[in-house]
Amino acid sequence: MALMQRFTRLFAAAALGLVGFTLASSGTPASAAHAKPVVSTVSVGVLPIADVAPLYLGIKEGFFAAQHLKVVTHQLQGGAAVASAVVGGSLEFGFGAMANIILAKSQNLPVQFIANGDQAASSAANAWSGILVGANSGITSISQLAGKTIASNALDGENQLALDAVLQANGVAPSSVKVVVLGFPDMPAALASGSVDAVTEVEPFVSAIEAHGGTLLSPLFEGMEPSATVAGYFANTNFIKAQPKLVERFVKAINKSLTYAQTHPAQVRSIILTYTQIPATVVATLKLPVWGAAVQKTSIQFQENLMRHLGWISKTVPVSSLVWTDPHR
């Protein structure tokens, strides 16, 4: 299948180049139990979007330091790039779309979902993602997107999966549209210039587009499935086996960060300003993603079934294999 071949090629070099993982430290020597715990440095691949605010907030609030972790973030433009780095061993952890993780696992690549990232809103009214068109596009409904050019942050990723689901629900064949790849920050300008007819965006860029007269045709992730698991943190299974205690510490810290972010929206908005270039006026009013520590396995299964229906994968991956379970829970 052409799609599977593209995905396989995307990760082949990284998979073949898999090497051992290098950390500042993996823990405290048994002979020095009385000494201060040694801090482990870990690199995490992220995207420049609101979704990863809990990670930055957790670093600021000391949740990772409490687990004796120093987190170094690396901003990349797409989930495929993050996954390649995690598979290749240059990153210990990555933030990636659920679809990317499923595709990687379906190709027997050594990745595993370890912690929740974010979820879609429970209703369209609170949607923080969307399919948008420009102010003067003349497009007023999803049904008018047939034959149009639509931007996604990656091919065969979460945005495109949700787009295909929304198109089908509105009687539009996914194969009738042309999907082009653009980074989230580049989509507003492309829409304004007319180089694309529509975009699949997330906050804070949804609000930025609407502030310049753009129109929201439909929620994106919420249009696929309300409360859908959109993304998560993942690691290389070889790394998980080699450093299980460190993975546990990271999961504890990110879970606390997710819970904290959900109940502290003002601090989330402040932290977004530190790692994006979105104006404060836009950040002040954007709709935030939904965060929580609970892994929604039913949503993951739903998306696997959808991907199989669309022909993205030939068979589903057992969720028990896809999602890591902390053995000490």
C-alpha positions as CSV (number, residue, x, y, z in Angstrom):
1,M,0.0,0.0,0.0
2,A,1.4,3.4,-1.0
3,L,0.6,5.0,2.4
4,M,2.3,2.2,4.4
5,Q,5.3,2.4,2.1
6,R,5.6,6.2,2.7
7,F,5.4,5.7,6.4
8,T,7.9,2.8,6.4
9,R,10.4,4.9,4.4
10,L,9.9,7.8,6.8
11,F,11.2,5.8,9.7
12,A,13.5,3.2,8.1
13,A,16.7,5.2,8.4
14,A,16.0,6.0,12.1
15,A,15.0,2.4,12.9
16,L,18.2,1.0,11.3
17,G,20.2,3.6,13.1
18,L,18.9,2.7,16.6
19,V,21.6,3.1,19.1
20,G,22.0,3.0,22.9
21,F,20.6,5.9,24.9
22,T,22.8,8.4,26.6
23,L,21.7,10.0,29.8
24,A,23.3,12.3,32.3
25,S,22.5,9.6,34.9
26,S,19.9,6.9,35.4
27,G,19.6,6.9,39.1
28,T,21.5,6.8,42.4
29,P,24.1,4.1,43.0
30,A,23.1,1.6,45.7
31,S,26.3,2.2,47.5
32,A,25.5,5.9,47.9
33,A,21.9,5.7,49.2
34,H,22.7,8.4,51.7
35,A,23.8,10.9,49.0
36,K,21.5,13.3,47.1
37,P,19.8,11.6,44.2
38,V,21.5,12.2,40.9
39,V,19.5,14.2,38.4
40,S,18.9,12.6,35.0
41,T,18.7,14.7,31.9
42,V,16.2,13.7,29.3
43,S,15.3,15.2,25.9
44,V,11.7,15.5,24.9
45,G,10.5,16.3,21.3
46,V,7.6,18.7,21.2
47,L,5.6,20.9,18.8
48,P,5.2,24.7,19.1
49,I,1.5,24.4,20.1
50,A,-0.7,24.9,23.1
51,D,-1.1,21.1,23.6
52,V,2.3,20.8,25.3
53,A,1.8,23.6,27.8
54,P,1.6,21.1,30.7
55,L,5.2,19.9,30.0
56,Y,6.6,23.5,30.2
57,L,4.4,24.3,33.2
58,G,5.5,21.1,35.0
59,I,9.2,22.1,34.4
60,K,8.5,25.6,35.8
61,E,6.6,24.3,38.8
62,G,9.3,21.8,39.7
63,F,7.3,18.6,39.1
64,F,10.1,17.1,37.1
65,A,12.8,18.3,39.4
66,A,10.9,16.6,42.2
67,Q,11.4,13.3,40.3
68,H,15.1,14.2,39.9
69,L,14.7,14.9,36.2
70,K,16.1,17.8,34.1
71,V,14.0,18.1,30.9
72,V,15.4,19.6,27.7
73,T,12.7,20.3,25.1
74,H,13.3,20.2,21.4
75,Q,10.7,21.9,19.1
76,L,10.0,20.1,15.9
77,Q,7.4,20.7,13.2
78,G,5.6,17.4,13.0
79,G,4.9,14.2,14.9
80,A,6.7,12.1,12.3
81,A,9.9,14.1,12.9
82,V,9.5,13.5,16.7
83,A,8.9,9.8,16.2
84,S,11.9,9.4,14.0
85,A,14.1,11.0,16.6
86,V,12.7,8.8,19.4
87,V,13.1,5.6,17.2
88,G,16.6,6.7,16.3
89,G,17.5,7.3,20.0
90,S,18.4,11.0,19.9
91,L,15.3,11.8,22.1
92,E,14.3,9.8,25.2
93,F,10.6,10.9,25.0
94,G,8.4,12.5,22.4
95,F,5.0,14.2,22.2
96,G,3.1,12.8,19.2
97,A,-0.3,12.4,17.7
98,M,-2.2,9.2,18.4
99,A,-2.3,8.3,14.7
100,N,1.5,8.6,14.4
101,I,2.0,6.3,17.3
102,I,-0.5,3.7,16.0
103,L,1.0,3.8,12.5
104,A,4.5,3.3,13.9
105,K,3.4,0.4,16.1
106,S,1.5,-1.2,13.2
107,Q,4.8,-1.2,11.3
108,N,6.5,-3.0,14.2
109,L,8.6,0.0,15.1
110,P,9.8,0.1,18.7
111,V,7.5,2.8,20.2
112,Q,5.0,2.7,23.0
113,F,2.5,5.3,24.4
114,I,3.4,6.0,28.0
115,A,1.3,9.0,29.1
116,N,-1.6,11.0,28.0
117,G,-1.0,14.2,26.1
118,D,-4.3,16.0,25.5
119,Q,-7.9,15.3,24.5
120,A,-10.5,16.9,22.3
121,A,-13.2,18.9,24.0
122,S,-16.4,17.1,24.9
123,S,-18.5,19.4,22.6
124,A,-18.2,21.5,19.5
125,A,-18.8,24.6,21.5
126,N,-15.6,24.1,23.4
127,A,-13.5,22.9,20.4
128,W,-9.9,24.0,20.4
129,S,-9.2,22.6,16.9
130,G,-10.8,23.2,13.6
131,I,-11.1,23.2,9.9
132,L,-10.9,26.8,8.8
133,V,-11.1,28.9,5.6
134,G,-10.0,32.4,4.9
135,A,-12.2,35.5,5.2
136,N,-12.9,35.8,1.4
137,S,-12.9,32.1,0.4
138,G,-16.6,31.9,-0.4
139,I,-16.6,28.4,1.3
140,T,-19.3,28.0,3.9
141,S,-19.6,24.3,4.4
142,I,-17.5,21.1,4.6
143,S,-19.3,19.8,1.5
144,Q,-17.7,22.5,-0.5
145,L,-14.2,21.3,0.2
146,A,-14.3,18.6,-2.5
147,G,-11.5,19.2,-4.9
148,K,-9.8,21.8,-2.6
149,T,-6.3,22.0,-1.2
150,I,-6.1,21.6,2.6
151,A,-3.1,22.0,4.9
152,S,-2.2,19.5,7.5
153,N,0.9,19.5,9.7
154,A,1.8,16.1,8.4
155,L,0.6,13.5,6.0
156,D,-1.2,10.5,7.5
157,G,-1.2,12.2,11.0
158,E,-3.9,13.0,13.5
159,N,-5.0,16.1,11.7
160,Q,-5.5,14.2,8.4
161,L,-7.3,11.4,10.2
162,A,-9.8,13.7,11.8
163,L,-10.1,15.6,8.5
164,D,-10.9,12.4,6.7
165,A,-13.5,11.5,9.3
166,V,-15.2,14.9,9.0
167,L,-15.2,14.8,5.2
168,Q,-16.8,11.4,5.1
169,A,-19.4,12.4,7.6
170,N,-20.3,15.3,5.3
171,G,-20.4,13.2,2.1
172,V,-17.0,14.2,0.8
173,A,-14.5,11.5,-0.3
174,P,-11.2,12.1,1.4
175,S,-9.5,11.2,-1.9
176,S,-11.1,14.2,-3.6
177,V,-9.0,16.7,-1.6
178,K,-5.4,17.5,-1.9
179,V,-3.6,17.6,1.4
180,V,-0.3,19.6,1.7
181,V,2.0,19.7,4.6
182,L,2.6,23.0,6.5
183,G,3.7,23.6,10.0
184,F,1.0,24.9,12.4
185,P,2.6,28.4,12.6
186,D,2.7,28.7,8.8
187,M,-0.9,27.9,8.1
188,P,-2.5,31.3,8.9
189,A,-0.2,33.0,6.4
190,A,-0.9,30.3,3.7
191,L,-4.6,30.7,4.3
192,A,-4.4,34.5,4.0
193,S,-2.4,34.3,0.8
194,G,-4.8,31.9,-0.8
195,S,-2.1,29.2,-1.4
196,V,-4.4,26.8,0.4
197,D,-8.2,26.7,0.5
198,A,-8.5,25.4,4.1
199,V,-6.4,24.4,7.0
200,T,-6.6,21.9,9.9
201,E,-5.5,23.9,12.9
202,V,-5.1,23.8,16.7
203,E,-4.9,26.5,19.2
204,P,-3.4,29.1,19.5
205,F,-3.6,29.3,15.7
206,V,-7.4,28.8,15.5
207,S,-7.9,32.0,17.4
208,A,-5.3,33.8,15.4
209,I,-7.0,32.9,12.1
210,E,-10.5,33.8,13.4
211,A,-9.0,37.2,14.7
212,H,-8.2,38.0,11.1
213,G,-11.6,37.1,9.7
214,G,-11.2,33.4,9.1
215,T,-14.2,31.1,9.4
216,L,-14.4,27.9,11.3
217,L,-16.3,25.3,9.2
218,S,-16.1,22.5,11.7
219,P,-14.3,21.3,14.8
220,L,-11.5,19.0,13.8
221,F,-10.8,16.5,16.5
222,E,-14.1,17.0,18.2
223,G,-15.7,16.4,14.8
224,M,-14.0,13.0,14.6
225,E,-14.9,12.0,18.2
226,P,-15.8,14.2,21.2
227,S,-13.2,13.8,24.0
228,A,-10.9,11.9,21.6
229,T,-7.3,11.2,22.7
230,V,-5.4,13.6,20.4
231,A,-1.8,13.0,21.4
232,G,0.4,11.5,24.0
233,Y,4.0,11.1,25.2
234,F,5.8,8.0,24.0
235,A,9.2,6.4,24.2
236,N,11.2,3.7,22.4
237,T,10.4,0.3,23.8
238,N,14.1,-0.5,24.0
239,F,14.6,2.6,26.2
240,I,11.6,1.6,28.3
241,K,13.2,-1.8,29.0
242,A,16.6,-0.3,29.7
243,Q,15.4,2.5,31.9
244,P,12.0,1.5,33.5
245,K,12.5,3.5,36.7
246,L,13.3,6.6,34.8
247,V,10.2,6.2,32.6
248,E,8.1,5.8,35.8
249,R,9.6,9.0,37.1
250,F,8.8,10.9,33.9
251,V,5.3,9.6,33.8
252,K,4.7,10.6,37.4
253,A,5.9,14.1,36.6
254,I,3.9,14.6,33.4
255,N,0.8,13.2,35.0
256,K,1.0,15.7,37.8
257,S,1.7,18.4,35.2
258,L,-1.4,17.4,33.1
259,T,-3.7,17.5,36.2
260,Y,-2.2,20.8,37.3
261,A,-2.6,22.4,33.9
262,Q,-6.3,21.5,33.7
263,T,-7.0,23.3,36.9
264,H,-4.7,26.3,36.4
265,P,-5.7,27.9,33.0
266,A,-4.2,31.3,33.8
267,Q,-0.8,29.8,34.4
268,V,-1.2,27.8,31.2
269,R,-1.8,30.9,29.2
270,S,1.2,32.5,30.7
271,I,3.5,29.6,29.9
272,I,2.3,29.4,26.3
273,L,3.8,32.9,25.8
274,T,7.2,31.6,26.7
275,Y,7.6,29.0,23.9
276,T,5.4,30.3,21.1
277,Q,5.3,33.6,19.2
278,I,1.6,34.1,19.5
279,P,0.5,37.6,20.6
280,A,-0.7,37.9,24.2
281,T,-4.1,39.2,23.1
282,V,-4.7,35.9,21.2
283,V,-3.4,33.7,24.0
284,A,-5.7,35.5,26.5
285,T,-8.9,34.3,24.7
286,L,-7.9,31.0,23.0
287,K,-9.7,27.8,23.9
288,L,-7.4,25.4,25.8
289,P,-7.1,21.7,25.1
290,V,-8.4,19.2,27.7
291,W,-5.7,17.6,29.9
292,G,-5.8,14.7,32.3
293,A,-3.7,11.8,33.5
294,A,-6.2,9.1,32.6
295,V,-5.4,7.2,29.4
296,Q,-8.6,6.8,27.3
297,K,-8.1,3.3,25.8
298,T,-11.6,3.3,24.3
299,S,-10.7,6.3,22.2
300,I,-7.4,4.8,21.1
301,Q,-9.3,1.7,19.9
302,F,-11.9,3.9,18.2
303,Q,-9.1,5.6,16.2
304,E,-7.5,2.3,15.3
305,N,-10.8,1.1,13.9
306,L,-11.2,4.3,11.9
307,M,-7.7,4.0,10.5
308,R,-8.5,0.4,9.4
309,H,-11.8,1.5,7.8
310,L,-10.0,4.3,5.9
311,G,-7.3,1.8,4.7
312,W,-4.5,3.4,6.7
313,I,-3.6,0.1,8.5
314,S,-4.4,-3.5,7.5
315,K,-5.0,-4.7,11.0
316,T,-5.4,-3.1,14.5
317,V,-2.7,-3.3,17.1
318,P,-3.7,-4.7,20.5
319,V,-4.0,-1.7,22.9
320,S,-2.2,-3.7,25.5
321,S,0.8,-3.7,23.2
322,L,0.4,-0.1,22.2
323,V,0.0,1.4,25.7
324,W,2.7,0.9,28.3
325,T,1.4,0.0,31.8
326,D,3.4,1.0,34.8
327,P,4.2,-2.3,36.5
328,H,4.1,-0.7,40.0
329,R,0.6,0.8,39.7
